[in-house]
Amino acid sequence: MLKNATLARWMATVEDRLGPLTAVADDFTALTGVRVELGPTLFERALLAGFRLPGSVSAGGSCHLLATSDGWAAVNLARPDDHAALPALLGLLGAPRAELRTAARGISAAELVEHAQMLGMAAAELGADHGECPPVRAERHGPARPRGLAGLRVVDLSALWAGPLCARLLGRAGAHVVKVESASRPDGARFGPPGFYCSLHQGHESLVLDFAPGALAEVVAEADLVIEASRPRALRRLGVRAEEFLAGRPGRVWVSITGYGRDDDRIAFGDDAAVSGGLTGLDRHGDPVFLGDALGDPVTGVYAAHAAARSLERGGGELLSVSMSACTAAQAHAPAVAGAARRRAPATTC
């Protein structure tokens, strides 16, 4: 009962903002017969970790919404390298001895984001993505051959949440999923809440490789569908090219998940991607707060799985570019669910 009550409380903060996602999940069910329950899908990690509802700091604690001289921006200190680079960021902001929240007030949101991204941090200006780009772009690079998911070999090269969630949904629809990890860089989700990694990858084949040139290409060559969340040039250095994969056999599909599209090298994680898309709430003072837990990740994972199923129905041969920022912007810029006003965050987040 306590878990159900907690899930209901999390859902209450976002349920009127998810009209487009609900439609995507329902169509995935119509295509595959696999039901997507949005509550558990969006908040599984938060429930397993015992996270509290977020405020100006994300549920996971790494991403910070910061007031700037002209607006708001998010800076995500998700990795040890980000914390190591923080003194350099403060130096660029002209406040080497200040706290980040204080330093941010003396600079514009665009400048803060530019400096953070220059140092390799995930950062985003609130609402920078205006919802003009579609969440998924499809480009045909190979011959078509319509087919379903049953028995297809899916090679999952992604990590963390969005890509693995896509793989889990495709696996539930009958695909055989092979989870591929680098021997030197295991999936960071392994070090998160107990049970979360297992939940995403249960029943999948696991393959750990030395990502030397040629080794990964051999694994990819056996796939019918590939999921990845890497910069295109990084995979090309390893001998893997999406366009060649698609042209090699009819009906193949390539799912590429990035923060802002394949032509943009900026990195993103779920919380800052949601801020970029404007998928945030308001506290009692009217200041922005995070909604949910790294919403950019599970929202994008559902979009990616649906796009893959639709592509297979069309015959495949397609490169699907899925943007985390655009997926969240699609929710933020859609009309609120009929009969529901835009929700403010609970008082506990203030």
NUPADO-40855 format. One line per field, with one value per residue (C-alpha): residue number from 1; residue in three letters; chain; x, y, z. Coordinates in nm, 4 decimals, decimal comma, m for minus. Example, Ala and Ser with C-alpha at 12.3 -4.5 7.8 and 13.67 -1.06 7.14 Angstrom:
2
num c(1 | 2) $
residu c(ALA | SER) $
chaine c(A | A) $
x c(1,2300 | 1,3670) $
y c(m0,4500 | m0,1060) $
z c(0,7800 | 0,7140) $
% end
This chain:
350
num c(1 | 2 | 3 | 4 | 5 | 6 | 7 | 8 | 9 | 10 | 11 | 12 | 13 | 14 | 15 | 16 | 17 | 18 | 19 | 20 | 21 | 22 | 23 | 24 | 25 | 26 | 27 | 28 | 29 | 30 | 31 | 32 | 33 | 34 | 35 | 36 | 37 | 38 | 39 | 40 | 41 | 42 | 43 | 44 | 45 | 46 | 47 | 48 | 49 | 50 | 51 | 52 | 53 | 54 | 55 | 56 | 57 | 58 | 59 | 60 | 61 | 62 | 63 | 64 | 65 | 66 | 67 | 68 | 69 | 70 | 71 | 72 | 73 | 74 | 75 | 76 | 77 | 78 | 79 | 80 | 81 | 82 | 83 | 84 | 85 | 86 | 87 | 88 | 89 | 90 | 91 | 92 | 93 | 94 | 95 | 96 | 97 | 98 | 99 | 100 | 101 | 102 | 103 | 104 | 105 | 106 | 107 | 108 | 109 | 110 | 111 | 112 | 113 | 114 | 115 | 116 | 117 | 118 | 119 | 120 | 121 | 122 | 123 | 124 | 125 | 126 | 127 | 128 | 129 | 130 | 131 | 132 | 133 | 134 | 135 | 136 | 137 | 138 | 139 | 140 | 141 | 142 | 143 | 144 | 145 | 146 | 147 | 148 | 149 | 150 | 151 | 152 | 153 | 154 | 155 | 156 | 157 | 158 | 159 | 160 | 161 | 162 | 163 | 164 | 165 | 166 | 167 | 168 | 169 | 170 | 171 | 172 | 173 | 174 | 175 | 176 | 177 | 178 | 179 | 180 | 181 | 182 | 183 | 184 | 185 | 186 | 187 | 188 | 189 | 190 | 191 | 192 | 193 | 194 | 195 | 196 | 197 | 198 | 199 | 200 | 201 | 202 | 203 | 204 | 205 | 206 | 207 | 208 | 209 | 210 | 211 | 212 | 213 | 214 | 215 | 216 | 217 | 218 | 219 | 220 | 221 | 222 | 223 | 224 | 225 | 226 | 227 | 228 | 229 | 230 | 231 | 232 | 233 | 234 | 235 | 236 | 237 | 238 | 239 | 240 | 241 | 242 | 243 | 244 | 245 | 246 | 247 | 248 | 249 | 250 | 251 | 252 | 253 | 254 | 255 | 256 | 257 | 258 | 259 | 260 | 261 | 262 | 263 | 264 | 265 | 266 | 267 | 268 | 269 | 270 | 271 | 272 | 273 | 274 | 275 | 276 | 277 | 278 | 279 | 280 | 281 | 282 | 283 | 284 | 285 | 286 | 287 | 288 | 289 | 290 | 291 | 292 | 293 | 294 | 295 | 296 | 297 | 298 | 299 | 300 | 301 | 302 | 303 | 304 | 305 | 306 | 307 | 308 | 309 | 310 | 311 | 312 | 313 | 314 | 315 | 316 | 317 | 318 | 319 | 320 | 321 | 322 | 323 | 324 | 325 | 326 | 327 | 328 | 329 | 330 | 331 | 332 | 333 | 334 | 335 | 336 | 337 | 338 | 339 | 340 | 341 | 342 | 343 | 344 | 345 | 346 | 347 | 348 | 349 | 350) $
residu c(MET | LEU | LYS | ASN | ALA | THR | LEU | ALA | ARG | TRP | MET | ALA | THR | VAL | GLU | ASP | ARG | LEU | GLY | PRO | LEU | THR | ALA | VAL | ALA | ASP | ASP | PHE | THR | ALA | LEU | THR | GLY | VAL | ARG | VAL | GLU | LEU | GLY | PRO | THR | LEU | PHE | GLU | ARG | ALA | LEU | LEU | ALA | GLY | PHE | ARG | LEU | PRO | GLY | SER | VAL | SER | ALA | GLY | GLY | SER | CYS | HIS | LEU | LEU | ALA | THR | SER | ASP | GLY | TRP | ALA | ALA | VAL | ASN | LEU | ALA | ARG | PRO | ASP | ASP | HIS | ALA | ALA | LEU | PRO | ALA | LEU | LEU | GLY | LEU | LEU | GLY | ALA | PRO | ARG | ALA | GLU | LEU | ARG | THR | ALA | ALA | ARG | GLY | ILE | SER | ALA | ALA | GLU | LEU | VAL | GLU | HIS | ALA | GLN | MET | LEU | GLY | MET | ALA | ALA | ALA | GLU | LEU | GLY | ALA | ASP | HIS | GLY | GLU | CYS | PRO | PRO | VAL | ARG | ALA | GLU | ARG | HIS | GLY | PRO | ALA | ARG | PRO | ARG | GLY | LEU | ALA | GLY | LEU | ARG | VAL | VAL | ASP | LEU | SER | ALA | LEU | TRP | ALA | GLY | PRO | LEU | CYS | ALA | ARG | LEU | LEU | GLY | ARG | ALA | GLY | ALA | HIS | VAL | VAL | LYS | VAL | GLU | SER | ALA | SER | ARG | PRO | ASP | GLY | ALA | ARG | PHE | GLY | PRO | PRO | GLY | PHE | TYR | CYS | SER | LEU | HIS | GLN | GLY | HIS | GLU | SER | LEU | VAL | LEU | ASP | PHE | ALA | PRO | GLY | ALA | LEU | ALA | GLU | VAL | VAL | ALA | GLU | ALA | ASP | LEU | VAL | ILE | GLU | ALA | SER | ARG | PRO | ARG | ALA | LEU | ARG | ARG | LEU | GLY | VAL | ARG | ALA | GLU | GLU | PHE | LEU | ALA | GLY | ARG | PRO | GLY | ARG | VAL | TRP | VAL | SER | ILE | THR | GLY | TYR | GLY | ARG | ASP | ASP | ASP | ARG | ILE | ALA | PHE | GLY | ASP | ASP | ALA | ALA | VAL | SER | GLY | GLY | LEU | THR | GLY | LEU | ASP | ARG | HIS | GLY | ASP | PRO | VAL | PHE | LEU | GLY | ASP | ALA | LEU | GLY | ASP | PRO | VAL | THR | GLY | VAL | TYR | ALA | ALA | HIS | ALA | ALA | ALA | ARG | SER | LEU | GLU | ARG | GLY | GLY | GLY | GLU | LEU | LEU | SER | VAL | SER | MET | SER | ALA | CYS | THR | ALA | ALA | GLN | ALA | HIS | ALA | PRO | ALA | VAL | ALA | GLY | ALA | ALA | ARG | ARG | ARG | ALA | PRO | ALA | THR | THR | CYS) $
chaine c(A | A | A | A | A | A | A | A | A | A | A | A | A | A | A | A | A | A | A | A | A | A | A | A | A | A | A | A | A | A | A | A | A | A | A | A | A | A | A | A | A | A | A | A | A | A | A | A | A | A | A | A | A | A | A | A | A | A | A | A | A | A | A | A | A | A | A | A | A | A | A | A | A | A | A | A | A | A | A | A | A | A | A | A | A | A | A | A | A | A | A | A | A | A | A | A | A | A | A | A | A | A | A | A | A | A | A | A | A | A | A | A | A | A | A | A | A | A | A | A | A | A | A | A | A | A | A | A | A | A | A | A | A | A | A | A | A | A | A | A | A | A | A | A | A | A | A | A | A | A | A | A | A | A | A | A | A | A | A | A | A | A | A | A | A | A | A | A | A | A | A | A | A | A | A | A | A | A | A | A | A | A | A | A | A | A | A | A | A | A | A | A | A | A | A | A | A | A | A | A | A | A | A | A | A | A | A | A | A | A | A | A | A | A | A | A | A | A | A | A | A | A | A | A | A | A | A | A | A | A | A | A | A | A | A | A | A | A | A | A | A | A | A | A | A | A | A | A | A | A | A | A | A | A | A | A | A | A | A | A | A | A | A | A | A | A | A | A | A | A | A | A | A | A | A | A | A | A | A | A | A | A | A | A | A | A | A | A | A | A | A | A | A | A | A | A | A | A | A | A | A | A | A | A | A | A | A | A | A | A | A | A | A | A | A | A | A | A | A | A | A | A | A | A | A | A | A | A | A | A | A | A | A | A | A | A | A | A | A | A | A | A | A | A | A | A | A | A | A | A) $
x c(0,0000 | 0,2822 | 0,4489 | 0,1190 | 0,0624 | 0,4142 | 0,3695 | 0,0385 | 0,2067 | 0,4821 | 0,2304 | 0,0162 | 0,2976 | 0,3173 | 0,0045 | m0,1477 | 0,1749 | 0,2014 | m0,0651 | 0,1761 | 0,3645 | 0,0381 | m0,0570 | 0,2854 | 0,2613 | m0,0916 | 0,0193 | 0,3131 | 0,0613 | m0,1555 | 0,1460 | 0,3005 | 0,0399 | 0,2766 | 0,1129 | 0,3192 | 0,2214 | 0,3545 | 0,3618 | 0,5980 | 0,7912 | 0,8644 | 0,9222 | 1,0684 | 1,4124 | 1,2754 | 1,0704 | 1,3604 | 1,5984 | 1,3532 | 1,3956 | 1,1893 | 0,9994 | 1,2498 | 1,2703 | 1,5498 | 1,7766 | 1,6879 | 1,5518 | 1,8859 | 2,0735 | 2,3145 | 2,1335 | 2,0785 | 1,8327 | 2,0096 | 1,8744 | 2,0833 | 2,0848 | 1,8157 | 1,6464 | 1,7191 | 1,9584 | 2,0409 | 2,3913 | 2,4245 | 2,7197 | 2,6500 | 3,0062 | 3,3257 | 3,4827 | 3,2064 | 3,2879 | 3,6583 | 3,5805 | 3,3674 | 3,6569 | 3,7326 | 3,3671 | 3,3633 | 3,6796 | 3,5142 | 3,2182 | 3,4534 | 3,3747 | 3,6414 | 3,5624 | 3,1840 | 2,9302 | 2,7853 | 2,4382 | 2,5811 | 2,8098 | 2,5241 | 2,3330 | 2,5982 | 2,5838 | 2,3199 | 2,1686 | 2,3138 | 2,6644 | 2,6434 | 2,5374 | 2,8047 | 3,0830 | 2,9598 | 2,9311 | 3,2782 | 3,4051 | 3,2081 | 2,9262 | 2,5623 | 2,3878 | 2,0760 | 1,8919 | 1,5340 | 1,2983 | 1,5705 | 1,4010 | 1,0796 | 0,9281 | 0,9943 | 1,1854 | 1,0148 | 1,1157 | 1,2137 | 1,3620 | 1,3627 | 1,6020 | 1,5965 | 1,9363 | 1,8450 | 1,5888 | 1,2538 | 1,1188 | 0,8169 | 0,8251 | 0,7437 | 0,9637 | 0,9249 | 1,2632 | 1,4538 | 1,8063 | 1,8424 | 2,1943 | 2,1803 | 2,4970 | 2,3405 | 2,3735 | 2,1931 | 1,8187 | 1,6686 | 1,8253 | 1,7961 | 1,4278 | 1,3758 | 1,5465 | 1,3347 | 1,0109 | 1,1266 | 1,2286 | 0,8845 | 0,7452 | 0,9414 | 1,2832 | 1,6033 | 1,8100 | 2,1885 | 2,3221 | 2,6748 | 2,9109 | 3,2690 | 3,5073 | 3,6676 | 3,3492 | 3,0563 | 2,7065 | 2,6754 | 2,3293 | 2,5052 | 2,6113 | 2,2668 | 1,9707 | 1,9794 | 1,7523 | 1,7175 | 1,9794 | 1,8379 | 1,4883 | 1,5977 | 1,8040 | 1,6323 | 1,6225 | 1,8674 | 2,1856 | 2,4940 | 2,8114 | 3,1211 | 3,3762 | 3,7041 | 3,5846 | 3,8760 | 3,8256 | 3,6595 | 3,5329 | 3,2197 | 3,1550 | 3,1341 | 2,8625 | 2,6667 | 2,6822 | 2,4673 | 2,1880 | 1,8517 | 1,8129 | 2,0724 | 2,0168 | 2,2957 | 2,3465 | 2,6919 | 2,8347 | 2,8409 | 3,2144 | 3,2899 | 3,1275 | 3,2910 | 3,6317 | 3,5338 | 3,4372 | 3,0614 | 2,8543 | 2,4773 | 2,4310 | 2,6373 | 2,4540 | 2,1160 | 2,2216 | 2,3607 | 2,0322 | 1,6653 | 1,4482 | 1,7165 | 1,6605 | 1,9086 | 1,7939 | 2,0253 | 1,9493 | 2,1226 | 2,0647 | 1,9955 | 2,0202 | 2,2989 | 2,4425 | 2,4895 | 2,7777 | 2,6405 | 2,5856 | 2,2666 | 2,1209 | 1,7553 | 1,7166 | 1,8909 | 1,7227 | 1,3856 | 1,4886 | 1,5920 | 1,2520 | 1,0724 | 0,9268 | 0,9419 | 0,6984 | 0,6602 | 0,7024 | 0,4819 | 0,6922 | 0,6579 | 1,0180 | 1,0881 | 1,1442 | 1,2258 | 0,9411 | 0,9780 | 1,3102 | 1,5325 | 1,2188 | 1,4144 | 1,5349 | 1,2140 | 1,0167 | 1,2791 | 1,2947 | 0,9228 | 0,9476 | 1,2432 | 1,0697 | 0,7585 | 0,9646 | 1,1412 | 0,8135 | 0,6647 | 0,9760 | 0,9623 | 0,6001 | 0,7034 | 0,9748 | 1,2733 | 1,5870 | 1,5745 | 1,8047 | 1,5907 | 1,7401 | 1,5720 | 1,6401 | 1,5946 | 1,5396 | 1,2786 | 1,0965 | 1,0524 | 0,9665 | 0,6844 | 0,5250 | 0,5903 | 0,4452 | 0,1352 | m0,1979 | m0,2572 | m0,4851 | m0,8472 | m0,9892 | m0,6513 | m0,4654 | m0,0877 | 0,0187 | 0,2449 | 0,4884 | 0,3834 | 0,4711 | 0,7359 | 0,9606 | 0,9841) $
y c(0,0000 | 0,2404 | 0,1812 | 0,2399 | 0,5631 | 0,6831 | 0,6023 | 0,7892 | 1,0921 | 1,0945 | 1,0512 | 1,3361 | 1,5811 | 1,4902 | 1,3103 | 1,6151 | 1,6756 | 1,3370 | 1,3422 | 1,2763 | 1,0076 | 0,8336 | 0,8237 | 0,6819 | 0,4142 | 0,3184 | 0,2831 | 0,0657 | m0,1585 | m0,1701 | m0,2686 | m0,5273 | m0,6316 | m0,5151 | m0,2840 | 0,0127 | 0,1256 | 0,4777 | 0,5104 | 0,2193 | 0,2936 | 0,6550 | 0,6098 | 0,2616 | 0,3924 | 0,6496 | 0,3854 | 0,1397 | 0,4087 | 0,5679 | 0,9101 | 1,2022 | 1,4340 | 1,6782 | 2,0552 | 2,2746 | 1,9699 | 1,6574 | 1,3460 | 1,1719 | 1,4701 | 1,5432 | 1,8046 | 2,1616 | 2,4225 | 2,7561 | 3,1093 | 3,3232 | 3,6930 | 3,6455 | 3,3108 | 2,9530 | 2,6782 | 2,3244 | 2,1928 | 1,8189 | 1,7021 | 1,3380 | 1,2020 | 1,2331 | 1,4258 | 1,6878 | 1,7534 | 1,7694 | 2,0313 | 2,2455 | 2,4746 | 2,5391 | 2,6261 | 2,8691 | 3,0270 | 3,0757 | 3,2353 | 3,4825 | 3,3585 | 3,1000 | 3,0989 | 3,1157 | 2,8350 | 2,7442 | 2,8687 | 3,2089 | 3,2338 | 3,1543 | 3,4652 | 3,6891 | 3,5461 | 3,4767 | 3,1310 | 3,0936 | 3,1828 | 2,9438 | 2,6589 | 2,7402 | 2,7392 | 2,4153 | 2,2390 | 2,3610 | 2,1570 | 1,8499 | 1,8883 | 1,8213 | 2,1573 | 2,3140 | 2,6427 | 2,6098 | 2,5753 | 2,6152 | 2,3431 | 2,5040 | 2,1828 | 2,2678 | 1,9481 | 1,6071 | 1,3621 | 1,1054 | 1,1564 | 0,8599 | 0,8337 | 0,5397 | 0,3881 | 0,0301 | m0,1880 | m0,2563 | m0,5843 | m0,5589 | m0,7905 | m0,8107 | m0,8195 | m1,1877 | m1,3581 | m1,0546 | m1,0105 | m0,6741 | m0,5614 | m0,3010 | m0,0896 | 0,1749 | 0,2335 | 0,3875 | 0,4158 | 0,5383 | 0,2839 | m0,0116 | 0,0722 | 0,0660 | m0,2742 | m0,4043 | m0,3091 | m0,4694 | m0,7801 | m0,8025 | m0,7937 | m1,1071 | m0,9831 | m1,1539 | m0,8802 | m0,8903 | m0,6396 | m0,5355 | m0,3623 | m0,2453 | m0,4413 | m0,1147 | 0,0939 | m0,1052 | 0,0393 | 0,3070 | 0,1764 | m0,1175 | 0,1224 | 0,2731 | 0,1524 | m0,2212 | m0,4085 | m0,1322 | m0,2693 | m0,6208 | m0,4948 | m0,3338 | m0,6287 | m0,9352 | m1,2148 | m1,0474 | m1,2098 | m1,0345 | m0,9806 | m0,7991 | m0,6935 | m0,5170 | m0,2401 | m0,2767 | m0,1906 | m0,4834 | m0,6674 | m0,4596 | m0,4609 | m0,8410 | m0,8340 | m0,5626 | m0,7540 | m1,0301 | m0,7936 | m0,7152 | m0,4019 | m0,1920 | 0,0477 | 0,2906 | 0,6216 | 0,7220 | 0,9986 | 0,8711 | 0,9406 | 0,7240 | 0,4213 | 0,4916 | 0,4729 | 0,1200 | 0,0235 | 0,0563 | 0,2681 | 0,2835 | 0,3499 | 0,0450 | m0,1734 | m0,0726 | m0,1245 | m0,4697 | m0,6583 | m0,5726 | m0,4675 | m0,3718 | m0,0815 | 0,1416 | 0,3368 | 0,6261 | 0,8033 | 1,1353 | 1,4412 | 1,6822 | 1,4888 | 1,3107 | 1,6346 | 1,7842 | 1,6643 | 1,8048 | 1,5387 | 1,5105 | 1,3114 | 1,2716 | 1,5643 | 1,8312 | 1,7066 | 1,7590 | 2,1136 | 2,1854 | 2,0654 | 2,2764 | 1,9733 | 2,1276 | 2,2301 | 2,5347 | 2,5750 | 2,7957 | 3,0979 | 3,0364 | 2,9184 | 2,6114 | 2,2710 | 1,9303 | 1,6929 | 1,3208 | 1,1412 | 1,2089 | 1,2170 | 1,2589 | 0,9004 | 0,6961 | 0,9301 | 0,8849 | 0,5090 | 0,4731 | 0,6929 | 0,4906 | 0,1541 | 0,2823 | 0,4260 | 0,0910 | m0,1024 | 0,1429 | 0,1261 | m0,2527 | m0,2311 | 0,0038 | m0,2376 | m0,1009 | 0,0027 | 0,3170 | 0,5169 | 0,6512 | 0,9556 | 1,0012 | 1,3284 | 1,3323 | 1,7070 | 1,6881 | 1,3994 | 1,6043 | 1,9196 | 1,7283 | 1,6853 | 2,0407 | 2,2045 | 1,9867 | 2,1040 | 1,9867 | 1,6867 | 1,7988 | 1,8991 | 1,9336 | 2,2555 | 2,2665 | 2,1248 | 2,2941 | 2,0824 | 1,9720 | 2,2072 | 1,9630 | 2,0585 | 2,4259) $
z c(0,0000 | 0,0881 | m0,2499 | m0,4313 | m0,2392 | m0,3201 | m0,6888 | m0,6931 | m0,5373 | m0,7997 | m1,0824 | m0,9512 | m1,0279 | m1,3983 | m1,5156 | m1,6872 | m1,8831 | m2,0542 | m2,3261 | m2,6156 | m2,4229 | m2,3351 | m2,7028 | m2,7950 | m2,5240 | m2,6332 | m2,9959 | m2,8900 | m2,7138 | m3,0264 | m3,2367 | m3,0038 | m2,7464 | m2,4700 | m2,2184 | m2,1011 | m1,7519 | m1,7348 | m1,3564 | m1,2891 | m1,6089 | m1,5155 | m1,1438 | m1,1044 | m1,0121 | m0,7683 | m0,5888 | m0,5678 | m0,4429 | m0,2009 | m0,3630 | m0,2392 | m0,4689 | m0,6208 | m0,5951 | m0,7327 | m0,6966 | m0,8930 | m0,7258 | m0,7699 | m0,6275 | m0,9125 | m1,1212 | m1,0007 | m1,1266 | m1,0917 | m1,1094 | m1,3445 | m1,4236 | m1,6889 | m1,6276 | m1,5206 | m1,6195 | m1,5093 | m1,4460 | m1,3910 | m1,1799 | m1,2561 | m1,2752 | m1,0718 | m1,3626 | m1,3345 | m0,9702 | m1,0571 | m1,3227 | m1,0917 | m0,9823 | m1,3494 | m1,4119 | m1,1208 | m1,2581 | m1,5973 | m1,4214 | m1,2531 | m0,9028 | m0,8150 | m0,4415 | m0,4644 | m0,4538 | m0,7942 | m0,7008 | m0,6055 | m0,9079 | m1,1468 | m1,0456 | m1,1961 | m1,5492 | m1,8134 | m1,8507 | m2,2000 | m2,0775 | m1,7816 | m2,0077 | m2,2655 | m2,0036 | m1,8454 | m2,1802 | m2,2743 | m1,9782 | m2,0857 | m1,8333 | m1,9122 | m1,8859 | m2,0321 | m2,0401 | m1,9183 | m2,2140 | m2,4775 | m2,6839 | m2,8059 | m2,9389 | m3,3030 | m3,3817 | m3,3766 | m3,1034 | m3,3678 | m3,7146 | m3,9536 | m4,2486 | m4,4868 | m4,5676 | m4,6558 | m4,8316 | m4,6664 | m4,5363 | m4,3016 | m3,9998 | m3,6335 | m3,3249 | m3,2404 | m3,2628 | m3,3887 | m3,2567 | m3,0812 | m2,9910 | m2,7135 | m2,6983 | m2,4745 | m2,1015 | m1,8043 | m1,8691 | m2,1978 | m2,4324 | m2,1925 | m2,1349 | m2,5113 | m2,5203 | m2,2313 | m2,4076 | m2,7329 | m2,5390 | m2,3829 | m2,7362 | m2,8266 | m2,9412 | m2,8302 | m2,6648 | m2,6322 | m2,3786 | m2,4809 | m2,2361 | m2,2560 | m2,0361 | m1,9236 | m1,8865 | m1,7442 | m1,7533 | m1,4837 | m1,3925 | m1,2255 | m0,9505 | m0,8945 | m0,6871 | m0,6152 | m0,8491 | m1,1090 | m1,3468 | m1,3110 | m1,3799 | m1,7057 | m1,8285 | m1,6846 | m1,9402 | m2,1775 | m2,2980 | m2,1581 | m2,3564 | m2,2231 | m2,4842 | m2,5234 | m2,7545 | m2,9923 | m3,3602 | m3,5336 | m3,2243 | m3,1871 | m3,5614 | m3,5560 | m3,2889 | m3,4665 | m3,7958 | m3,6438 | m3,5342 | m3,6859 | m3,4724 | m3,2894 | m3,0001 | m2,9119 | m2,7355 | m2,8585 | m3,0694 | m3,4308 | m3,4651 | m3,1605 | m3,3224 | m3,6572 | m3,4894 | m3,3839 | m3,7367 | m3,6851 | m3,9242 | m3,9027 | m4,2737 | m4,3752 | m4,1231 | m4,2653 | m4,6251 | m4,5493 | m4,5137 | m4,5759 | m4,2833 | m4,0331 | m3,7896 | m3,6084 | m3,2994 | m3,2099 | m2,8803 | m2,8166 | m2,6036 | m2,8881 | m3,2149 | m3,4018 | m3,5375 | m3,1903 | m2,9716 | m2,6454 | m2,3810 | m2,1795 | m1,8946 | m1,8097 | m1,5707 | m1,7772 | m2,0961 | m1,9270 | m1,8315 | m2,1907 | m2,3072 | m2,0473 | m1,8696 | m1,5215 | m1,2492 | m1,0277 | m0,6536 | m0,4359 | m0,5297 | m0,9026 | m0,9415 | m1,1585 | m0,9989 | m1,1382 | m1,2158 | m1,1594 | m1,1698 | m1,4724 | m1,6870 | m2,0087 | m1,9775 | m1,9426 | m2,1701 | m2,4417 | m2,3849 | m2,4561 | m2,7659 | m2,8936 | m2,8491 | m3,0239 | m3,3111 | m3,3556 | m3,3666 | m3,6169 | m3,8338 | m3,8462 | m3,9535 | m4,2380 | m4,3427 | m4,1538 | m4,3334 | m4,1206 | m3,8973 | m3,6113 | m3,4409 | m3,1021 | m2,9172 | m2,5390 | m2,5361 | m2,8132 | m2,6436 | m2,3262 | m2,5209 | m2,6894 | m2,3466 | m2,2278 | m2,5398 | m2,5715 | m2,4251 | m2,0702 | m2,0299 | m2,0491 | m1,7138 | m1,5421 | m1,4733 | m1,4799 | m1,1472 | m0,9019 | m0,7111 | m0,3621 | m0,0800 | 0,0426 | m0,2483 | m0,1544) $
% end
